[in-house]
Amino acid sequence: MVNSVESTKDIWMLGFEKTEINPILASDSNYVFTDPITDKKVQWQKADVFNPGAIVRNDTVFMLFRAEDNPKAILGERTSRIGLAHSLDGIHFTKYPEPVFYPSKDEFQQWDYPGGVEDPRVVETPDGKYIMLYTSWNNDIARLSSASSKDLKTWKKNGPVFQHAHEGKFLDVWSKSGSVVTELIDGRLKAKKFNGKYLMYWGELFVNLAESENGLDWTPILDDTGELLHVMKPTLNEFDSHLTEPGPPALYTENGILLLYNGKNLGGEGATAKYPQGTYCGGQALFDKNEPTKLLARLETPFICPSLPHEVSGQYKAGTTFIEGLVFFKNKWFLYYGTADSMVGLAIKE
């Protein structure tokens, strides 16, 4: 039985407050980059900067953010690239001049272009390597993909994460948003193995689970019928009535595995009247740490929702606080999120 009663939430949930400086990152047409596919100069972050992943390296927070180039193109038709920024306080960031990850003339172009590479989430493995999970968008099918790096600047693409699993059954199935389970060790979040395998909550409409030995190639966990096992589903007439989409890397805690996720309200029948239709808010759910497919509890109300002007305007006007980056830094939790598919916001737990 899932415990949705909020009387116990203080035991396992994380509470965040938006910072006074908000947004903390925005688009900038001054950054120019020569696109390797067209061989033309592109203002690669002219349109929007949003949906960031984050990681702590040494004494610095590094943010991998999604940037879109053409403000005149409609939603979903722009090319996305991933930029890198760094900060010594977790709030004020300096961007690197060119993207560190982008579509190119390589074997992955068939998946990465023309839509680009989207929504990065990054984790550190116990041996100090970085793994990025992102969406490859070819304007046809969204595919969850992976890449690895030793320094966050130079990345090696690995392609769609499900291309080899189950004889390729899920290669051409829409997939997004990989939230690898991590554990706080000596003040740093590290990807955690369970019986020799990493675990990842993933999906867009439903939350699914997958496992991996190397963090790059993943095998979805299936139900008794051979289809994807949904470990969490939308709740009609609630803030997550349309979809439940994993957010930043999940946290292994003494109470269970804490998954911060993005819930979207339906439009029309089944939507809740508590929040505007189509709005994305952030939720939290707890899974059994010994049985990660088992949902123990979930918040009935979201812990973060669009409330600031830039969170309800821009590219996605229905309103978005799309949570995606989480770090433990200076003894605080920093949560980075996309605002209306246009800027980057921040909330902190002291």
N, C-alpha and C positions, 0 to 999 in steps of 0.2 A: 504493500500500500504506500503510495507516494504521500509524503507529508508536505502539504502545501500551506499548513497553518504557520503564520509568521511569528508565533510566540517563541519559537526556538531559533529564529534567524540570527540573533546576536551571537550564537555559539559558532556559526560557520560562515556567515557572509562577511564581505568586505564593504565598508561604507566609504564613499568618496564625496568630495566637494569640488565643484568647478573652481578653477583659479580666477583671480581678479583679472590677470592678463589673459585674455581669451578673445580671439584665437591667438595661437602662438606661431602659426606658420600659414603663409598664403601664397598665391600665385605671383609670378614675377616675369614680365616679358623681357627682361634684360638678359636672361640666361639663354645662350645660343649653343646649339650642338649640331654637328654634321651627321645627318641620318645615314647609316651605312647602306640602307636599302635604296633610297632615292638619290643619295649623294648630294642632298640639298641641305642648306642650313635651316634649322628648325628652332623656333622659340618653344622649347620643349615643356616649359611649365607656364605658358602664357594663360591658359584657360583656368586650370584648377590644380590645387595641391591638397591631397586628402588621404584618408585611409592608411595610416602609418603602422608599421611594425617598429619595435624598439628593442634594444639590447644594451647591457652595460659591458663595456670593455675598459679594463683598467679603472680609471677614475672618471670616465666619461660616458654619457648617454649618447648612443648613436641611434638615429632614426632613419629608417628606410621608408620613404613616402612615395605615394603614387602621384604622378604628374601627368596632366593632359595638355595637349598642344594647341588645338584649334577651337577657340571659343565660339566660332560660328557653326560648328558641327553639332548635330543633335545628340542627345543623351545616348551613349553606347556606340557612337560612330567616330569618336576621337581616338587617337593613338595614345596609349598610356606607356610611360616609361617609369622606372624607379630611380629616384634620387636618394642621396645620402646627406645627412646633416649631423652635426655634433654639438654637444652642450656640456658645460661643466656644472651647471646647476639644474639641468633637466627642464628648464623653462625657456631660456634664450638660446636659440639654435643658429648655427652658421652652416649654410649650405655649401656643398661642393659644387664647382661650376658646371660640371657635366653629369648626366645620369650614369649610374654605375651598372645598370641592368636595363636591357632594351631589346627589341626585335632586331635581328640581324640576318644576313644572308648565310644561314647555316641550316642544319638538318631540322631545327626546331621552328623555322619560319612558318611551316605549314600550320602550326598551332598558335604561334605568337603574333601573327600579322594578318590583317592590318589593325586589329583592335588593340594589340599590345599586351603588356604584362601588368597585372593589376594586383592590388590589395596584398602586399607582402606581410608575412608573419615570419619571425626569425627566432630560432632557438640555438643555444650553445650545447654541444654534446659534452659528455664528461671528459673527453680528450682534447677539448679546446677548439674543435671545429665548429663552424656555423652552418646551419641548414636553414634555407629560406623556402617557404611554401607560398606559392602565388598562383594567380589565375592566368592561364594562357587564353587569350580571346582572339579568335580569328573571324569574328563577326558571324559565326555559325554555331559553334558549340563551345561553352566554357569548360576548360579542363584544369583541374588542380594539378600543378606542376611543382618540381623541386629543383633546387640548385645548392651548391656548397661553396664555401669560401674559408680561407684561413685568416683574412684580414678585413672582411666586410666591403672591400673595394673591388676586388677581382673575384668574379663568380664563375663557376663551372656549371653549365646547364645539364640537367639530367632528364628533362622532358616530363610528360604526364606521369603522375605517380602510379597510376593503375594500368599502365600499358602492358605489363607482363602478368599481372595477377589474374587468376581464374581464366586462363587462356584468352586474355584480352577482352573479356565480356563487358567490362566497364570503361574501356578506353573511350568510347564515343557516347558515354552517358554524361550528362551535364553534372559537373562537380566543382565545388568551390570550398574555400574557407577551412584550412587545416589547422586545428588547434592541438598541438603536441602536448602531452602531459609532462610537466616539469616539476622539479622539486627545489626548494630553497636550501642550498648547501653553502655554508660559510658566507652568507650574504649574497649569493649569486644564484640565479635561476639556471638549472641545468636539466636537460632532457633526461627523463627517468626511464629505465628499462624494467619491465615486468617479465620475469622468467625469460630473460634474454632478448626481449623485444620492446621497442618503443610503442606507445599507444597514441592514437590521434583521433579526436572527435572532429568530424567534418560534415559538410553538407550545406544546403541552403534552405530548402523547404523543411526537411527533417534533419535531426542530428543522427549521424551514423558513426560507426567506430571502425578503425582499421589498425593493423599492426605492421611493424617493420623491423628488420634486423639492422639496417643501415641508415634509416631515417630518410632515405631518398626514394626507394621503391616500396610501395605499400600494398597490403592485401586487405580488401574490405572484409569485415566479418558479416556472414550471411545468416539468415534465419533458416528454419527447417525446410522451407520451400526453395532455397537456393537464391533468394532475393536479398537485397540489402536489409540488414537488421536496423530498424529505427529505434534508437535508445531514448529519444525524446521527440515529441510531436507538438504541433501548434495546439493552442487551447482556444476553442471558440468563445467569443464574447470577452476575450481578455486582450491585453496589449500585444501578445504574440499569437494572435488568431490566424495570421496569414503564414508566417514562417518562424522557425527557430534556427538561427545561423550562428555557428560558433564564432566567438570573438578572439581575444588574445590567447596565448598558450595557457592551457589548463594548469591548475595547481594541485599537487599532491599534498594533502594536509593530514593531521591526525584525525580529523573528523570525516575525511573522505576526499574525493577528487572534486575540486571546485571548478566549475565551468562558467565563465562569464560569456554571455551570448547576446546576440542581437535579435530582438523580437520585432516583427512588423505587424501592424494592425491591418486587418482586411479593409477593403472598400465595399460597402453594401452589406448584404446579409452575413451574419456571423461576426461582424466587427463590434468592438466595444465603443460606447459613446464617451468613455472616460478620456480618450485621447483621439486626436484627429485621425481620420481615415488615411491609411498609407504611411503613417508615422513610424519611424524606427526608434525604439527605446532599448535600453540595456537591461538584461535580466541576469539572474544567477541561479544555478542549479547545482545540486550536490549528488555525486555518484559514489557508490560503494567502492572503497579503495581496494578491496579484495575481490570484488566482482564488478569491474568497471562498466558493464552493460546495465547495471541495476541502478535506476534513478531512485534516490532516497528522498529528496526534497527539492522544491523550487519556490522562488519568491512569487507571490501572487501579484505583487505590484512591481514595476520596474524601479531600479535604483538610480537611473539616469535617463532623462528625456530632453528633447529639444525645448529650450526655454529662452535662449539668447537670440537676438535678432539675426545673427549670421547662421544660426542653426535651423531657421525656418525660412530662409531665402537662399538664393543661389541656384545651382543646377537642379537640386531636388527640393522643390518648394514645400513638399508635404512635411518636411522636417526630419532631420537625421542627427542622432548622436551614435555613430557607428563605431563601436569599441573594437580596437584591434591590437594595440600595443600596450604591454604591461611590464614594468620593471620595478625591482626593489632597489632604491637608491637613496643614500644618506638616511637610512632607517625609515624610509617612507615608501609607500606604493604610489607610483606614477602611472596613470591610465591615460593613454593617448587615443583620440578618436577623430573620425571624420565628421565634418559638419556640413550637412546638405550637399554632400559630394563636391565641396568647394574649398574648404579650409581644414586646418587641424586644430582641435581643441585639447584641453588638458583638465583632468580632475585628479586630486591627490587625497590619499588617506594618510593622515598624520600618524 
